[in-house]
């Protein structure tokens, strides 16, 4: 019974039923019964085993993501950014108005 308790989270009623069924079993019959009940009690797996299963699944997912990232980095190409040279000086608005309204552009009649 201690093997069932260590592997599965059982209620008191479930323990009583299993204990009554395994009380007269020999080693071979017990092993077969345990295997059969393992299928039915899979959802009642002990929390520590669930944690171990979840940890192994998470480790596999992390490894898979790491492989994907590594493949993406390996296949990436480096491109240089071509920043346009904008060092040309443009006329200010004041200079544009000075040229447009300079006194030599007008004929003054007296």
C-alpha positions in Angstrom: 0.0 0.0 0.0 2.9 2.3 0.7 3.9 2.1 -3.0 0.5 3.4 -4.0 0.7 6.2 -1.4 4.1 7.3 -2.6 3.1 7.4 -6.3 -0.5 8.6 -6.1 -2.5 11.1 -4.1 -5.3 8.8 -2.9 -8.4 9.6 -0.8 -9.2 7.5 2.3 -11.9 5.6 0.4 -9.6 4.8 -2.5 -7.0 3.5 -0.1 -9.5 1.2 1.6 -10.6 -0.3 -1.7 -7.1 -0.8 -2.9 -6.0 -2.2 0.4 -8.8 -4.8 0.4 -8.0 -5.8 -3.2 -4.2 -6.2 -2.6 -4.3 -7.8 0.8 -4.2 -11.4 -0.6 -2.0 -10.9 -3.7 1.5 -12.4 -4.2 4.4 -10.4 -5.7 3.5 -11.1 -9.4 -0.2 -10.4 -8.9 0.6 -7.2 -7.0 2.9 -6.0 -9.8 0.3 -6.7 -12.4 -2.4 -5.0 -10.3 -0.1 -2.0 -9.7 0.5 -1.7 -13.5 -3.2 -1.9 -14.2 -4.1 0.7 -11.6 -1.4 3.0 -12.8 -3.4 3.4 -16.0 -6.5 4.3 -14.1 -4.8 6.5 -11.4 -2.6 8.5 -13.8 -4.5 11.7 -13.0 -3.8 11.1 -9.3 -0.1 11.1 -9.8 1.8 12.4 -6.7 2.6 16.1 -6.8 6.4 15.5 -6.7 6.1 13.4 -9.9 4.0 16.0 -11.5 6.7 18.6 -10.7 9.4 16.4 -12.1 7.4 15.8 -15.3 6.7 19.6 -15.6 10.3 20.4 -15.0 11.4 18.0 -17.8 8.8 19.5 -20.2 9.9 23.0 -19.4 13.6 22.0 -19.8 12.8 20.5 -23.2 10.9 23.7 -24.2 13.8 25.9 -23.2 16.2 23.8 -25.1 14.0 23.9 -28.2 13.7 27.7 -28.0 17.4 28.0 -27.5 18.0 26.0 -30.7 15.6 28.1 -32.6 17.3 31.3 -31.5 20.7 30.0 -32.2 19.6 28.9 -35.7 18.1 32.4 -36.3 21.3 34.1 -35.1 23.5 31.9 -37.3 21.4 32.5 -40.4 21.2 36.3 -39.8 23.2 38.7 -42.1 24.9 41.9 -40.9 23.9 44.9 -42.9 25.6 48.3 -42.6 23.3 51.2 -42.2 23.7 53.8 -44.9 22.9 57.1 -43.3 22.6 59.9 -45.8 25.1 62.7 -45.4 23.0 65.8 -44.7 25.8 68.2 -44.0 24.7 70.6 -46.8 23.7 74.0 -45.4 20.4 75.2 -46.5 19.4 78.9 -46.5 17.5 80.2 -43.6 14.1 81.8 -44.0 15.7 85.2 -43.2 18.2 84.9 -45.9 15.5 83.9 -48.4 13.5 87.0 -47.6 16.5 89.2 -47.8 17.2 88.0 -51.3 13.6 88.2 -52.4 13.0 91.7 -51.1 16.4 93.3 -51.6 16.4 97.0 -52.6 18.1 96.2 -56.0 15.0 94.2 -57.0 12.7 97.2 -56.9 12.6 100.2 -59.2 11.8 103.2 -57.2 10.2 106.1 -59.1 10.4 109.6 -57.8 
